[in-house]
Amino acid sequence: MSFVGKMLKSILKRKNNEHKYVDRNDSKFEKSLLNSNLQQNIRKFKSMLGNSTDLEIRQFRLGKNGSYQVAFIYTDGLVDREIINDLLETLMVNLRKVDDQNPMEKSSTILEYLENYGITIGGITGVNDFETAFDAILSGDTLLLIDGYSEGYYLATNGWEDRGVTEATSQTVVRGPHDSFTETLRTNTALIRRRIKNPNLWLETKQIGKRTRTDVAIMYIKDIAEDKVVQEVRNRLERIDIDAILESGFIEELIQDETFTPFPTIYNSERPDVITAGLLEGRIAIFVDGTPYVLLVPALFIQFFQSPEDYYSRADIATAIRILRFFCFFITLLFPALYIGITTFHQEMIPTQLLISLAAQREGIPFPSFVEALIMEITFEILREAGIRMPRAVGQAVSIVGALVIGQAAVEAGIISGVMVIIVAMTAIASFVLPTYNMAISVRLLRFGFMILAATFGLFGIIVGLIALVLHLCSLRSFGVPYMAPMAPYNAANQKDNLIRFPIWGLIQRPHLISQKNIVRQHNNVSTKSKK
């Protein structure tokens, strides 16, 4: 008994020591204030960053007799050196005649004088603690400290290299804007501001990640977005407690409603026009610094079948293409399973001539239809993944040539029938029609489940699987909104932009389940003659 007590006491002591260690490194450091001695502050900055070689400290003197010792502290590579050089020229040349006895004119301190008369850039914020100072330095700002003062300023001098605005690669269109988001948060928010010039477009930013301190912003239109949904987004972001946020996929997985589902319940896009359209419908956009993919919530099942080009072409063309996407969805999901189920259990459903042709092709094939389909589907998925991971110059060639060579060789070797190659190829091509990658990969995974059901129970298994799939989809929610809306629950007013798309003049109201505020988005002034 005494041995157990000693062990428990030792464990509790070790836990207390660990807790004290965390407090010493996080709490006390974060709350410590700047010192009035400039050299002590500089030494602390150097020691806390481990004398990192990219920490730049530029010391100089200010005033007529050089009585004010000043330091610029910044991180090399994160700042715009031209801005810093202009600031140095202003402070060291233009302010040399500042009188030591009356240096501030109507200012009470030299810091106030610099803020009012000396610093020529727009972004300037006061700072008096090390936590804020380190955040500023490591975010590309420049810290200005003066000897004898326990406070200073951090100046907006961000100027790191970025990729620039280029064409979207994951959601390409023939007609429409060709710009896309970048890895810089402020560039991404500016692309939305260019499109929505309205003061009700609000932006809130916070830092998430104990180590990375990643900037995460939510954007919404105040008089359109539902307040309770906006607050729910805030609450879910507040609950995140993690070391690092490296991409918006981290945020997506941490705030999604349902984890154990193959379907995405949060929409993502690298196209500013798509995010703009979502904001105008009452959705909330989530930006993460360092990634070009912006999240959009709430997300609906129908949303993943809509392309931005649907709204840039005529309504009849957009409707036909949208119906084609749904048809390809079912081909991708069920085509191999239907072939397996019919050829294994329901041969009487096949016309006689086709049945004879299939039997002739399968003569000598050593595997049942399920194994045959499984081999080809896995092989094609391997080729697809290899094409993505290989260098871009040879990736597509490997996918196409590999599929042709392997398929032809497998048919000639008598391992796979020719019709199976056709089915797998049609299934793969149909999966590329879906506009969003995350929905396409979900369907690809579900396809294997339906193949197993078809091989076990035939068409009855496929029907049971479809019923289970529909029930699962109807049970999903995205930030409180039913995932299958407006089909389930059915909303007649929202069917104008569901399976079909009405002309623009007919889309008078916003989706009812997304936003209940300011639902009228246009007043229909189109004449009856033009409608006809």
VEXVEXMI-938196 format. One line per 8 residues: number of its first residue (from 0); their letters; for each residue x, y, z of C-alpha. Coordinates in nm, 2 decimals. Layout:
<nodes>
NUM) a) X/Y/Z ~ ...;
</nodes>
This chain:
<nodes>
0) msfvgkml) 0.00/0.00/0.00 ~ 0.28/0.24/0.08 ~ 0.45/0.15/-0.25 ~ 0.14/0.25/-0.44 ~ 0.11/0.57/-0.24 ~ 0.47/0.67/-0.32 ~ 0.41/0.60/-0.69 ~ 0.10/0.82/-0.70;
8) ksilkrkn) 0.28/1.09/-0.51 ~ 0.57/1.08/-0.76 ~ 0.33/1.09/-1.05 ~ 0.14/1.39/-0.91 ~ 0.47/1.57/-0.84 ~ 0.59/1.52/-1.19 ~ 0.25/1.65/-1.33 ~ 0.28/1.96/-1.11;
16) nehkyvdr) 0.63/2.02/-1.23 ~ 0.52/1.99/-1.60 ~ 0.23/2.23/-1.53 ~ 0.47/2.48/-1.37 ~ 0.71/2.45/-1.67 ~ 0.43/2.54/-1.92 ~ 0.32/2.83/-1.71 ~ 0.68/2.96/-1.69;
24) ndskfeks) 0.73/2.95/-2.07 ~ 0.38/3.07/-2.18 ~ 0.21/3.28/-1.92 ~ 0.50/3.48/-1.76 ~ 0.67/3.54/-2.09 ~ 0.35/3.66/-2.26 ~ 0.26/3.90/-1.98 ~ 0.61/4.05/-1.93;
32) llnsnlqq) 0.63/4.42/-2.02 ~ 0.90/4.61/-2.21 ~ 1.18/4.76/-2.02 ~ 1.28/5.13/-2.03 ~ 1.64/5.02/-2.09 ~ 1.68/4.97/-2.47 ~ 1.98/4.74/-2.44 ~ 1.80/4.51/-2.20;
40) nirkfksm) 1.51/4.49/-2.44 ~ 1.74/4.41/-2.73 ~ 1.92/4.14/-2.53 ~ 1.59/3.98/-2.44 ~ 1.47/3.98/-2.80 ~ 1.79/3.81/-2.91 ~ 1.79/3.55/-2.63 ~ 1.42/3.46/-2.68;
48) lgnstdle) 1.48/3.40/-3.05 ~ 1.80/3.21/-2.99 ~ 2.02/3.48/-3.16 ~ 1.85/3.39/-3.49 ~ 2.04/3.53/-3.78 ~ 1.73/3.67/-3.95 ~ 1.65/3.91/-3.66 ~ 1.77/4.25/-3.77;
56) irqfrlgk) 1.84/4.53/-3.52 ~ 1.92/4.87/-3.66 ~ 2.03/5.12/-3.39 ~ 2.07/5.49/-3.45 ~ 2.04/5.82/-3.27 ~ 1.78/6.09/-3.30 ~ 1.78/6.46/-3.22 ~ 2.01/6.76/-3.27;
64) ngsyqvaf) 2.28/6.63/-3.03 ~ 2.19/6.26/-3.08 ~ 2.05/6.23/-2.73 ~ 1.77/5.98/-2.82 ~ 1.89/5.63/-2.89 ~ 1.65/5.45/-3.12 ~ 1.63/5.09/-3.25 ~ 1.44/4.93/-3.54;
72) iytdglvd) 1.38/4.55/-3.48 ~ 1.24/4.34/-3.76 ~ 1.27/4.00/-3.93 ~ 1.47/3.99/-4.25 ~ 1.26/3.85/-4.54 ~ 0.93/3.95/-4.39 ~ 0.96/4.33/-4.44 ~ 0.98/4.57/-4.73;
80) reiindll) 1.33/4.72/-4.71 ~ 1.23/5.02/-4.92 ~ 0.98/5.13/-4.65 ~ 1.24/5.08/-4.38 ~ 1.50/5.28/-4.58 ~ 1.25/5.57/-4.62 ~ 1.17/5.57/-4.25 ~ 1.54/5.58/-4.16;
88) etlmvnlr) 1.60/5.87/-4.40 ~ 1.31/6.06/-4.25 ~ 1.42/6.00/-3.89 ~ 1.79/6.04/-3.93 ~ 1.80/6.32/-4.18 ~ 1.48/6.52/-4.16 ~ 1.46/6.51/-3.78 ~ 1.82/6.59/-3.70;
96) kvddqnpm) 1.73/6.94/-3.58 ~ 1.49/6.83/-3.31 ~ 1.58/7.03/-3.00 ~ 1.67/6.83/-2.69 ~ 1.52/7.09/-2.46 ~ 1.19/7.14/-2.65 ~ 1.19/6.85/-2.90 ~ 0.82/6.78/-2.92;
104) eksstile) 0.66/7.12/-2.99 ~ 0.30/7.04/-2.87 ~ 0.38/6.67/-2.80 ~ 0.43/6.55/-2.45 ~ 0.69/6.28/-2.54 ~ 0.93/6.20/-2.82 ~ 0.71/5.89/-2.90 ~ 0.41/6.11/-2.95;
112) ylenygit) 0.61/6.36/-3.16 ~ 0.73/6.08/-3.39 ~ 0.37/5.95/-3.42 ~ 0.24/6.30/-3.51 ~ 0.53/6.44/-3.72 ~ 0.80/6.19/-3.79 ~ 0.67/5.85/-3.91 ~ 0.54/5.87/-4.26;
120) iggitgvn) 0.36/5.54/-4.30 ~ 0.00/5.46/-4.24 ~ 0.00/5.16/-4.00 ~ 0.14/5.25/-3.66 ~ 0.03/5.09/-3.33 ~ 0.14/5.12/-2.97 ~ 0.30/4.83/-2.78 ~ 0.42/4.78/-2.43;
128) dfetafda) 0.46/4.40/-2.38 ~ 0.68/4.13/-2.53 ~ 0.40/3.91/-2.65 ~ 0.25/4.18/-2.88 ~ 0.60/4.28/-2.98 ~ 0.70/3.93/-3.09 ~ 0.37/3.88/-3.28 ~ 0.44/4.20/-3.47;
136) ilsgdtll) 0.80/4.12/-3.55 ~ 0.73/3.77/-3.67 ~ 0.44/3.90/-3.88 ~ 0.65/4.14/-4.08 ~ 0.61/4.46/-3.88 ~ 0.90/4.67/-3.75 ~ 0.93/4.75/-3.38 ~ 1.04/5.10/-3.29;
144) lidgyseg) 1.19/5.14/-2.94 ~ 1.35/5.44/-2.77 ~ 1.59/5.42/-2.48 ~ 1.42/5.55/-2.16 ~ 1.07/5.45/-2.26 ~ 0.90/5.13/-2.17 ~ 0.66/5.14/-2.47 ~ 0.71/5.17/-2.84;
152) yylatngw) 0.54/5.13/-3.17 ~ 0.52/4.86/-3.43 ~ 0.50/4.98/-3.79 ~ 0.33/4.82/-4.08 ~ 0.62/4.72/-4.31 ~ 0.51/4.39/-4.43 ~ 0.67/4.30/-4.76 ~ 0.74/3.93/-4.80;
160) edrgvtea) 0.75/3.76/-5.14 ~ 0.42/3.61/-5.25 ~ 0.30/3.42/-5.55 ~ 0.07/3.69/-5.69 ~ -0.27/3.65/-5.84 ~ -0.28/3.38/-6.10 ~ -0.54/3.17/-6.28 ~ -0.73/2.91/-6.08;
168) tsqtvvrg) -0.61/2.55/-6.13 ~ -0.87/2.34/-5.94 ~ -1.19/2.51/-6.07 ~ -1.13/2.62/-6.43 ~ -1.40/2.79/-6.64 ~ -1.42/2.88/-7.01 ~ -1.61/3.20/-6.95 ~ -1.57/3.41/-6.63;
176) phdsftet) -1.30/3.56/-6.42 ~ -0.96/3.39/-6.42 ~ -0.81/3.53/-6.11 ~ -0.77/3.32/-5.79 ~ -0.68/3.35/-5.43 ~ -0.31/3.35/-5.32 ~ -0.13/3.25/-5.00 ~ -0.15/3.60/-4.86;
184) lrtntali) -0.45/3.68/-4.64 ~ -0.48/4.05/-4.72 ~ -0.46/3.99/-5.09 ~ -0.75/3.74/-5.06 ~ -0.97/3.97/-4.87 ~ -0.89/4.25/-5.11 ~ -1.01/4.04/-5.40 ~ -1.35/4.01/-5.23;
192) rrriknpn) -1.36/4.39/-5.15 ~ -1.31/4.46/-5.52 ~ -1.63/4.28/-5.59 ~ -1.85/4.38/-5.30 ~ -1.81/4.75/-5.24 ~ -2.05/4.76/-4.94 ~ -1.99/4.88/-4.59 ~ -2.19/4.58/-4.45;
200) lwletkqi) -1.92/4.35/-4.57 ~ -1.75/4.28/-4.23 ~ -1.42/4.12/-4.16 ~ -1.30/3.97/-3.82 ~ -0.95/3.84/-3.77 ~ -0.80/3.63/-3.49 ~ -0.48/3.42/-3.45 ~ -0.51/3.04/-3.40;
208) gkrtrtdv) -0.23/2.81/-3.32 ~ 0.00/2.83/-3.02 ~ 0.31/2.80/-3.22 ~ 0.22/2.93/-3.57 ~ -0.01/3.21/-3.46 ~ -0.19/3.18/-3.80 ~ -0.42/3.46/-3.90 ~ -0.77/3.33/-3.95;
216) aimyikdi) -1.04/3.57/-4.07 ~ -1.42/3.54/-4.11 ~ -1.60/3.75/-4.36 ~ -1.98/3.80/-4.40 ~ -2.24/4.06/-4.51 ~ -2.39/4.19/-4.19 ~ -2.75/4.25/-4.31 ~ -2.77/3.92/-4.50;
224) aedkvvqe) -2.59/3.65/-4.30 ~ -2.77/3.49/-4.01 ~ -2.64/3.62/-3.67 ~ -2.67/3.28/-3.50 ~ -2.47/3.12/-3.78 ~ -2.20/3.39/-3.76 ~ -2.18/3.34/-3.38 ~ -2.16/2.96/-3.42;
232) vrnrleri) -1.86/3.01/-3.65 ~ -1.70/3.23/-3.39 ~ -1.76/2.98/-3.11 ~ -1.62/2.69/-3.31 ~ -1.31/2.89/-3.40 ~ -1.27/2.99/-3.03 ~ -1.27/2.63/-2.92 ~ -0.98/2.54/-3.14;
240) didailes) -0.67/2.47/-2.92 ~ -0.39/2.34/-3.13 ~ -0.02/2.40/-3.19 ~ -0.03/2.48/-3.56 ~ -0.27/2.57/-3.84 ~ -0.09/2.51/-4.17 ~ -0.38/2.51/-4.42 ~ -0.75/2.57/-4.42;
248) gfieeliq) -0.80/2.19/-4.41 ~ -0.70/2.20/-4.04 ~ -0.98/2.45/-3.98 ~ -1.23/2.25/-4.19 ~ -1.17/1.93/-3.99 ~ -1.18/2.10/-3.66 ~ -1.51/2.28/-3.71 ~ -1.71/2.05/-3.93;
256) detftpfp) -2.05/1.91/-3.80 ~ -1.99/1.54/-3.88 ~ -1.66/1.37/-3.88 ~ -1.76/1.01/-3.98 ~ -1.90/1.08/-4.33 ~ -1.74/1.07/-4.67 ~ -1.92/1.38/-4.79 ~ -1.78/1.73/-4.74;
264) tiynserp) -1.99/1.95/-4.52 ~ -1.78/2.26/-4.57 ~ -1.73/2.41/-4.92 ~ -1.38/2.53/-5.03 ~ -1.28/2.72/-5.33 ~ -0.98/2.92/-5.47 ~ -1.21/3.14/-5.69 ~ -1.30/3.49/-5.56;
272) dvitagll) -1.62/3.49/-5.76 ~ -1.75/3.17/-5.60 ~ -1.68/3.30/-5.25 ~ -1.85/3.64/-5.34 ~ -2.16/3.46/-5.47 ~ -2.17/3.26/-5.14 ~ -2.14/3.58/-4.93 ~ -2.43/3.74/-5.13;
280) egriaifv) -2.64/3.43/-5.04 ~ -2.58/3.47/-4.67 ~ -2.29/3.24/-4.62 ~ -1.98/3.30/-4.41 ~ -1.63/3.28/-4.56 ~ -1.33/3.17/-4.36 ~ -0.98/3.28/-4.47 ~ -0.66/3.12/-4.35;
288) dgtpyvll) -0.33/3.29/-4.41 ~ -0.09/3.08/-4.61 ~ -0.34/2.90/-4.83 ~ -0.53/3.00/-5.14 ~ -0.84/2.79/-5.05 ~ -1.11/2.97/-4.87 ~ -1.39/2.79/-4.67 ~ -1.76/2.87/-4.71;
296) vpalfiqf) -2.03/2.77/-4.46 ~ -2.30/2.65/-4.45 ~ -2.25/2.40/-4.74 ~ -2.53/2.21/-4.92 ~ -2.51/1.89/-5.12 ~ -2.64/2.06/-5.44 ~ -2.36/2.33/-5.40 ~ -2.09/2.08/-5.49;
304) fqspedyy) -2.26/2.02/-5.84 ~ -2.27/2.39/-5.93 ~ -2.00/2.55/-6.13 ~ -1.94/2.93/-6.14 ~ -1.98/2.90/-6.52 ~ -2.34/2.80/-6.47 ~ -2.42/3.17/-6.40 ~ -2.21/3.31/-6.68;
312) sradiata) -2.39/3.12/-6.96 ~ -2.76/3.10/-7.06 ~ -3.00/2.93/-6.83 ~ -3.09/2.65/-7.07 ~ -2.73/2.56/-7.13 ~ -2.65/2.57/-6.76 ~ -2.94/2.35/-6.68 ~ -2.84/2.09/-6.94;
320) irilrffc) -2.49/2.08/-6.81 ~ -2.60/2.06/-6.45 ~ -2.83/1.76/-6.53 ~ -2.53/1.60/-6.71 ~ -2.33/1.63/-6.38 ~ -2.59/1.45/-6.18 ~ -2.60/1.18/-6.45 ~ -2.22/1.14/-6.43;
328) ffitllfp) -2.25/1.13/-6.05 ~ -2.46/0.82/-6.07 ~ -2.24/0.67/-6.34 ~ -1.94/0.72/-6.11 ~ -2.12/0.58/-5.81 ~ -2.31/0.28/-5.96 ~ -2.18/0.18/-6.30 ~ -1.93/-0.09/-6.19;
336) alyigitt) -2.17/-0.21/-5.92 ~ -2.45/-0.25/-6.18 ~ -2.23/-0.45/-6.41 ~ -2.12/-0.68/-6.12 ~ -2.47/-0.73/-5.99 ~ -2.63/-0.80/-6.34 ~ -2.36/-1.03/-6.47 ~ -2.34/-1.22/-6.14;
344) fhqemipt) -2.70/-1.26/-6.03 ~ -2.94/-1.12/-6.29 ~ -2.82/-1.24/-6.63 ~ -3.19/-1.27/-6.74 ~ -3.20/-0.88/-6.76 ~ -2.93/-0.87/-7.03 ~ -3.05/-0.90/-7.40 ~ -2.96/-1.22/-7.56;
352) qllislaa) -2.71/-1.09/-7.82 ~ -2.53/-0.88/-7.55 ~ -2.52/-1.17/-7.31 ~ -2.36/-1.39/-7.58 ~ -2.10/-1.12/-7.65 ~ -2.02/-1.08/-7.28 ~ -2.00/-1.45/-7.24 ~ -1.75/-1.48/-7.53;
360) qregipfp) -1.54/-1.20/-7.38 ~ -1.53/-1.36/-7.04 ~ -1.44/-1.70/-7.17 ~ -1.11/-1.79/-7.02 ~ -1.11/-1.50/-6.76 ~ -1.00/-1.67/-6.43 ~ -1.17/-1.41/-6.20 ~ -1.54/-1.33/-6.12;
368) sfvealim) -1.67/-0.99/-6.22 ~ -1.62/-0.84/-5.87 ~ -1.25/-0.93/-5.86 ~ -1.20/-0.82/-6.22 ~ -1.36/-0.48/-6.15 ~ -1.17/-0.45/-5.82 ~ -0.83/-0.50/-5.99 ~ -0.91/-0.25/-6.26;
376) eitfeilr) -1.05/0.01/-6.03 ~ -0.75/-0.01/-5.79 ~ -0.51/0.00/-6.08 ~ -0.67/0.31/-6.22 ~ -0.67/0.48/-5.87 ~ -0.30/0.40/-5.85 ~ -0.24/0.56/-6.19 ~ -0.44/0.86/-6.10;
384) eagirmpr) -0.26/0.92/-5.78 ~ 0.08/0.86/-5.95 ~ -0.01/1.12/-6.21 ~ -0.09/1.38/-5.95 ~ 0.23/1.32/-5.74 ~ 0.47/1.30/-6.04 ~ 0.63/1.61/-6.20 ~ 0.38/1.80/-6.40;
392) avgqavsi) 0.56/1.75/-6.73 ~ 0.53/1.37/-6.72 ~ 0.24/1.32/-6.48 ~ -0.04/1.32/-6.74 ~ 0.16/1.11/-6.98 ~ 0.21/0.85/-6.72 ~ -0.16/0.84/-6.64 ~ -0.28/0.81/-7.00;
400) vgalvigq) -0.01/0.58/-7.13 ~ -0.02/0.37/-6.82 ~ -0.39/0.31/-6.84 ~ -0.38/0.23/-7.21 ~ -0.08/0.00/-7.19 ~ -0.20/-0.18/-6.88 ~ -0.56/-0.22/-7.00 ~ -0.45/-0.35/-7.34;
408) aaveagii) -0.20/-0.59/-7.19 ~ -0.45/-0.72/-6.93 ~ -0.71/-0.79/-7.21 ~ -0.46/-0.97/-7.43 ~ -0.33/-1.17/-7.13 ~ -0.68/-1.29/-7.06 ~ -0.69/-1.14/-6.71 ~ -0.95/-0.87/-6.77;
416) sgvmviiv) -1.24/-0.86/-7.02 ~ -1.26/-0.58/-7.27 ~ -1.60/-0.46/-7.15 ~ -1.46/-0.42/-6.80 ~ -1.19/-0.18/-6.94 ~ -1.47/0.02/-7.10 ~ -1.67/0.04/-6.78 ~ -1.38/0.15/-6.57;
424) amtaiasf) -1.28/0.41/-6.83 ~ -1.63/0.55/-6.84 ~ -1.65/0.56/-6.46 ~ -1.32/0.75/-6.44 ~ -1.41/1.00/-6.71 ~ -1.75/1.06/-6.54 ~ -1.58/1.14/-6.21 ~ -1.38/1.42/-6.37;
432) vlptynma) -1.71/1.60/-6.47 ~ -1.79/1.68/-6.10 ~ -1.68/2.04/-6.04 ~ -1.53/1.99/-5.69 ~ -1.25/1.75/-5.61 ~ -1.36/1.67/-5.26 ~ -1.70/1.55/-5.37 ~ -1.55/1.35/-5.66;
440) isvrllrf) -1.31/1.16/-5.42 ~ -1.60/1.09/-5.19 ~ -1.80/0.92/-5.47 ~ -1.49/0.73/-5.57 ~ -1.46/0.58/-5.22 ~ -1.83/0.50/-5.20 ~ -1.81/0.32/-5.54 ~ -1.61/0.03/-5.37;
448) gfmilaat) -1.88/-0.01/-5.11 ~ -2.15/-0.05/-5.38 ~ -1.93/-0.30/-5.56 ~ -1.92/-0.51/-5.25 ~ -2.29/-0.49/-5.20 ~ -2.35/-0.58/-5.57 ~ -2.12/-0.88/-5.55 ~ -2.29/-1.00/-5.23;
456) fglfgiiv) -2.66/-0.93/-5.29 ~ -2.69/-0.82/-5.65 ~ -2.93/-0.54/-5.73 ~ -3.10/-0.58/-5.40 ~ -2.78/-0.49/-5.23 ~ -2.75/-0.18/-5.45 ~ -3.10/-0.07/-5.36 ~ -3.04/-0.11/-4.99;
464) glialvlh) -2.71/0.08/-5.02 ~ -2.89/0.37/-5.20 ~ -3.16/0.38/-4.93 ~ -2.89/0.39/-4.66 ~ -2.70/0.66/-4.85 ~ -3.01/0.88/-4.88 ~ -3.09/0.84/-4.51 ~ -2.73/0.93/-4.42;
472) lcslrsfg) -2.74/1.24/-4.65 ~ -3.07/1.36/-4.50 ~ -2.92/1.32/-4.15 ~ -2.63/1.55/-4.21 ~ -2.62/1.92/-4.11 ~ -2.38/2.20/-4.20 ~ -2.39/2.46/-3.92 ~ -2.75/2.38/-3.85;
480) vpymapma) -2.87/2.38/-4.21 ~ -3.00/2.05/-4.35 ~ -2.74/1.91/-4.60 ~ -2.99/1.81/-4.86 ~ -3.18/2.14/-4.86 ~ -3.38/2.25/-5.06 ~ -3.48/1.89/-5.16 ~ -3.51/1.76/-4.81;
488) pynaanqk) -3.67/1.95/-4.65 ~ -3.84/2.04/-4.97 ~ -3.86/2.41/-5.04 ~ -4.05/2.50/-5.36 ~ -3.92/2.86/-5.38 ~ -3.55/2.74/-5.39 ~ -3.60/2.49/-5.67 ~ -3.52/2.77/-5.92;
496) dnlirfpi) -3.15/2.71/-5.87 ~ -3.14/2.34/-5.78 ~ -3.14/2.07/-6.04 ~ -3.23/2.34/-6.30 ~ -3.13/2.70/-6.32 ~ -3.39/2.97/-6.39 ~ -3.28/3.28/-6.58 ~ -3.11/3.55/-6.37;
504) wgliqrph) -3.43/3.76/-6.37 ~ -3.61/3.47/-6.21 ~ -3.37/3.43/-5.91 ~ -3.54/3.70/-5.71 ~ -3.49/3.56/-5.36 ~ -3.19/3.42/-5.17 ~ -3.20/3.06/-5.04 ~ -3.44/3.06/-4.75;
512) lisqkniv) -3.26/2.81/-4.54 ~ -2.93/2.99/-4.57 ~ -3.05/3.34/-4.48 ~ -3.38/3.46/-4.33 ~ -3.28/3.83/-4.35 ~ -3.30/4.05/-4.65 ~ -3.40/3.76/-4.87 ~ -3.50/3.98/-5.18;
520) rqhnnvst) -3.19/4.03/-5.38 ~ -3.34/4.20/-5.69 ~ -3.66/4.37/-5.80 ~ -3.77/4.22/-6.13 ~ -3.81/4.51/-6.37 ~ -3.76/4.30/-6.68 ~ -4.04/4.35/-6.92 ~ -4.28/4.07/-7.01;
528) kskk) -4.18/4.09/-7.37 ~ -3.81/4.03/-7.29 ~ -3.91/3.73/-7.06 ~ -4.10/3.57/-7.35;
</nodes>
